[in-house]
């Protein structure tokens, strides 16, 4: 046999397209050629595969070896094709049986000694296999990949994962006569552990800010906190993930699949809401993703979790503007000349900023010497269109010294989360989604205020000169406040509280 055909996967954004690895041996001067749009890492696999086969005591054929990675127009990157290429050479040279190769898909980077090293995107690949098998039962295959990737890949419950430590172990699996000598399918043996977050009970005072964050968590609303330095804005943001509703299996799988595209996913982080806090020097590409081979950025790595932007006005204005579309659409499309990649970005934005350049505008210590013009220019670093897309703006004031000296005795995150869960369940029962995700027609259906509340809304819209978007966002926040109160109808008190969460900026 001079031809062997195996299956693998190539990553393109969140997609894991099927790749056919064809290996052909022919007479002529010895050579090793890889075709099919391989990137540099794939071209370098020739040397890794040759050394791995020789160190595993296999014969490396002194023939013309041609490896085709189909489809030819799909870019191939990373060392994930080392294992299928090596197995293809062994099968084509009849050093291992090729009968059962079509029942599996393969991925893994080889060391020079033949050991299998982990790859990125293992979870995304197994997820793609299961989706393909649901559409076509005949296409269902098991996956052989490095043992270090087994736990994350096995999170996809329908996937059959065979973990291998080396090329020799994979070859022994196909050459074994007895079932006991084959690689056993992988099963996650680690018991699920309840996620551990920093607790809200550590935060002294700030009852108004805690109330606002509870509302934000219940309705999945974005928040900007405005206040002088040292008032606890970062501390509150770091604890926000702990009061969000518990992740569903589907949400956890989506989040884990995105994280597996970078450095891999640790099983200990299963169902832990991601918390990302990029520095204000981050570029637009770091925030939304990109690169020659598109990788997810911070907004995608925060999918189903929290994106915290501290010192918001210190970010480059062009960088902040890239947040506009993802905040509303929940995904980001990275376009390049030769390819396009889509990544999910359903994150909850929590931002923090000082009210002025020195930070002490409105502080009781009277330190602020900023002029109104300086304050306006500083706050105007955040554009109106971006601010319009942030649901809630809250003031976080400085605590009196007497309160700082007291023992922290606030509510725990568990108590707050219990209320959040109840409000969120009401939303799912009523409209099957969070209040923040309601479209215009659904707002008209589910966010009807009573007569007094509607009159208050009309008055506030006229006085504060809201846009239609701001009006809808206040209605959605009011709907969440009503859900926390267990009310079916949006009342005047709910609207009045929601209005207060739109007035932290642009007023001096």
Secondary structure, 3 states (H helix, E strand, C coil): CCEEEEEEEEEECCEEEEEEEEEEEECCCCEEEEECCECHHHHCHHHHHHHHHHHCCCCCCCCEEEEEEECCCCCECCCCCHHHHHHHHHHHCCCCCCCCHHHEEECCEECCCCEEECCCCHHHHHHHHHHHHHHCHHHCCEEEEEHHHHHHHCCCCCCCEEEECEHHHHHHHHHCCCHHHCCCECCCCCCCCCCCCCCHHHCCCCHHHHHHHHHHHHHCCCEEEECCCCCCHHHHHHCHHHHCCCCCHHHHHHHHHHHHCCCCCCHHHCCCCCEECCCCCCCHHHHHEECCCCEECHHHHCCCCEEEECCHHHCCHHHHHCHHHHHHHCEEEEECCCCEEEEECCCEEEEEECCCCCCCCCCCCCCCCCCHHHHHHHHCCCCHHHHHCCCEEEECCCCCHHHHHCCCCCCCHHHHHHHHHHHHHHHHHHHCCCHHHCCHHHHHHHCCECHHHHHHHHHHHHHHCCCHHHHHHHHHHHHHHHHHCCCCCECHHHHHHHHHCECCCCCC
